[in-house]
Amino acid sequence: MPHVLIIEDEEDILALVHYNFIRNGYRADLTTSGEDGLTMAQQLKPDLIILDLMLPGLDGLEICRRL
């Protein structure tokens, strides 16, 4: 089963994206925090990361640089 990590700070968007991936047979992990998202990406090694660029604290571009 393909694995997706969704990093999004807006709860409504997060829920909608999560629902659509689950509905289509993906395993999905979620977080609203850039710091947690970076840690999860490094530990879980997902097949795909859906990443919001404008996160509070550690933003999406910095997460990309660090990965």
C-alpha positions as a Markdown table, in Angstrom:
| # | Residue | x | y | z |
|---|---|---|---|---|
| 1 | Met | 0.0 | 0.0 | 0.0 |
| 2 | Pro | 1.5 | 3.4 | -1.0 |
| 3 | His | 2.4 | 5.6 | 1.9 |
| 4 | Val | 1.8 | 9.4 | 2.0 |
| 5 | Leu | 2.8 | 12.0 | 4.6 |
| 6 | Ile | 0.6 | 15.1 | 4.6 |
| 7 | Ile | 2.0 | 18.2 | 6.2 |
| 8 | Glu | -0.6 | 21.0 | 6.3 |
| 9 | Asp | -1.4 | 23.5 | 9.1 |
| 10 | Glu | -5.0 | 24.2 | 8.1 |
| 11 | Glu | -7.3 | 21.5 | 9.6 |
| 12 | Asp | -10.0 | 21.7 | 6.9 |
| 13 | Ile | -7.5 | 21.2 | 4.0 |
| 14 | Leu | -5.7 | 18.4 | 6.0 |
| 15 | Ala | -8.9 | 16.5 | 6.5 |
| 16 | Leu | -10.0 | 16.8 | 2.9 |
| 17 | Val | -6.6 | 15.7 | 1.5 |
| 18 | His | -6.4 | 12.9 | 4.0 |
| 19 | Tyr | -9.9 | 11.6 | 3.1 |
| 20 | Asn | -9.2 | 11.5 | -0.6 |
| 21 | Phe | -5.9 | 9.6 | -0.1 |
| 22 | Ile | -7.5 | 7.0 | 2.3 |
| 23 | Arg | -10.5 | 6.6 | -0.1 |
| 24 | Asn | -8.1 | 5.7 | -2.9 |
| 25 | Gly | -6.2 | 3.1 | -1.0 |
| 26 | Tyr | -3.2 | 5.0 | 0.4 |
| 27 | Arg | -1.9 | 4.8 | 3.9 |
| 28 | Ala | -1.6 | 8.4 | 5.2 |
| 29 | Asp | 0.1 | 10.0 | 8.1 |
| 30 | Leu | -0.7 | 13.6 | 9.1 |
| 31 | Thr | 0.8 | 16.5 | 10.9 |
| 32 | Thr | 0.2 | 20.2 | 11.2 |
| 33 | Ser | 3.7 | 21.0 | 12.3 |
| 34 | Gly | 6.8 | 21.6 | 10.1 |
| 35 | Glu | 9.1 | 20.3 | 12.8 |
| 36 | Asp | 7.0 | 17.1 | 13.3 |
| 37 | Gly | 6.7 | 16.7 | 9.6 |
| 38 | Leu | 10.5 | 16.8 | 9.1 |
| 39 | Thr | 11.0 | 14.2 | 11.8 |
| 40 | Met | 8.2 | 12.0 | 10.4 |
| 41 | Ala | 9.6 | 12.2 | 6.9 |
| 42 | Gln | 13.0 | 11.1 | 8.0 |
| 43 | Gln | 11.7 | 8.3 | 10.2 |
| 44 | Leu | 8.8 | 6.9 | 8.1 |
| 45 | Lys | 10.3 | 7.4 | 4.6 |
| 46 | Pro | 6.9 | 7.9 | 2.8 |
| 47 | Asp | 6.5 | 7.3 | -0.9 |
| 48 | Leu | 5.0 | 10.8 | -1.3 |
| 49 | Ile | 5.0 | 14.0 | 0.8 |
| 50 | Ile | 2.2 | 16.5 | 0.4 |
| 51 | Leu | 3.8 | 19.7 | 1.9 |
| 52 | Asp | 2.3 | 23.1 | 2.6 |
| 53 | Leu | 4.9 | 25.8 | 1.9 |
| 54 | Met | 3.5 | 28.3 | 4.3 |
| 55 | Leu | 3.8 | 26.5 | 7.7 |
| 56 | Pro | 4.4 | 28.4 | 11.0 |
| 57 | Gly | 7.8 | 27.8 | 12.4 |
| 58 | Leu | 9.7 | 25.5 | 10.0 |
| 59 | Asp | 8.2 | 26.3 | 6.6 |
| 60 | Gly | 7.8 | 23.9 | 3.7 |
| 61 | Leu | 10.8 | 25.2 | 1.7 |
| 62 | Glu | 13.1 | 24.6 | 4.7 |
| 63 | Ile | 11.8 | 21.1 | 5.1 |
| 64 | Cys | 12.6 | 20.4 | 1.4 |
| 65 | Arg | 16.1 | 21.7 | 1.9 |
| 66 | Arg | 16.7 | 19.5 | 4.9 |
| 67 | Leu | 15.4 | 16.4 | 3.2 |
